[in-house]
Amino acid sequence: MTLDDFRIDHYPGTMRPANFRSDIRITDPGAAPVAVGIWMNHPLSHGGWKLFQSSYQQERGREATVLSVSKDPGQPVVFAGYVLLVVGMCIVLGTRLAQTRAQAARLVELRAQQAKRAAKAGAAALGLLVLSASGAVEARAASEPAAPTLARLPVQHDGRVMPLDTLAREAVWNVTGKTSWNGMDPVATATAWSFAPSVAAGAPLVKIGSRELAVAAGLPAATTHASFQQLVGSREVLALIEQARQAAEQRKPREGVLAAAEKLEDRLLWLQRFLDRSAILPIPAEGAFTARWSPPPAMTSDSLAALASGPRLAGWPAAGAVEREITYNRVRPLQIAWIVMLAALIASLVGWNRADKRLDALAFAGLTAGFGMITWAIATR
């Protein structure tokens, strides 16, 4: 093997490596050289061996690539075991359903009527769950008319371009520890921090995460949230954060109050980026894909809404891609999939000895819908 070239890409706006690629030349005895490429998640299979891009070295003007080599002749056996396990589970499920139908046919009419009432109650409960979830989303959109427009604004964050909706949800969760704050849309919450930083800095919205940290900040031990000003104005809290930072630099374990202080520092940094208006970056850099984007000239609701609803800037993703990510954020398909599959499990348990085929149908439909939702989530993601 001969290394012909090594290339490294970085995430946009950062110096963090995004991808490594090694262009190598393989020469087998009695054969012509073959040029191939190896990069992350794209190993090379050659002669029964697999070579993975593992690491690299760059020093003194020289480059070296580090490849991991493995040979696993038992891998087909493992995959065959997985297939047999799934087939066995399907056979057991089918056998159980057949036995349940045979037993249910011999049950008395009274138990059949009870099963019907249980099926209707389960279907009604599931319907109410879906209606309440969609109604909550519509109510929030109606009460916060600017949020849907701002949610579709492309911004750069952590090496990739995303809708402001995604950034706002991550920010609200990381700062407050909740998916929404005071029932507000996450976009309205996060943008308000930049629109009125002095108000946001004095609001008790930062999750403390530790009774010891609350006491260090001069607050009651049961306090769960405090303001940015209270936390950064406490010498005791800042001292604990510094101790946690030094322990991290020395690769020492952080436990107890130091672990909580380390997480608190991350929450404060998240909020600080919104307070100093460096978090929302919708203006693409010209001529450099990896360059850092810029904030808008004026950080107001009207200016951001005008930018989001105006002509699309060069470097923004397609509107369809933005809509798909926003849909994924709001639907939360994985959470819905687990709820639907749990309802299917309950229906299966209730219908174990009930003479009502509708319970079996409900269980099967719930299982199918759950797997379908998970598949859609993976494809969209």
Number of C-alpha atoms within 10 A of each C-alpha: 11 11 15 12 14 17 13 12 13 15 17 21 18 15 12 12 12 13 14 18 19 22 16 19 17 15 13 10 7 6 8 10 14 11 14 12 17 20 20 14 9 12 18 16 14 9 7 9 13 15 18 18 22 15 13 16 9 9 7 5 5 7 13 14 19 13 17 11 14 12 12 9 10 8 10 10 10 11 11 10 12 12 12 12 12 11 12 12 12 12 12 12 12 12 11 13 17 12 13 20 18 13 14 19 15 11 13 11 11 9 15 18 14 13 21 18 11 18 21 13 12 19 15 11 13 15 11 12 13 11 11 12 11 13 12 12 13 12 10 15 15 12 11 14 11 16 23 19 17 23 25 22 24 29 24 24 21 12 18 12 21 23 24 30 28 23 22 23 20 17 24 24 16 21 23 21 18 15 17 16 17 10 10 16 23 26 25 20 20 27 25 18 21 24 17 14 18 13 13 21 20 13 16 18 20 24 23 27 19 21 17 20 26 21 15 19 21 14 16 13 14 11 16 18 20 20 19 23 14 17 24 14 12 13 12 16 23 18 13 20 23 16 16 24 19 12 15 15 9 9 9 11 10 16 11 9 17 22 18 20 27 20 18 23 21 14 22 19 14 18 27 18 15 22 23 11 19 13 23 25 19 25 20 22 15 11 8 12 14 17 16 19 21 16 17 16 9 11 16 15 17 12 12 21 18 14 19 19 12 9 8 14 13 10 16 18 15 10 13 9 13 22 14 12 18 20 13 17 13 13 15 13 20 18 12 16 22 17 16 22 20 16 21 25 17 16 23 21 14 17 25 19 20 27 26 22 19 16 26 23 14 21 24 17 14 23 20 15 17 24 16 14 20 17 15 14 16 11 8 12 9
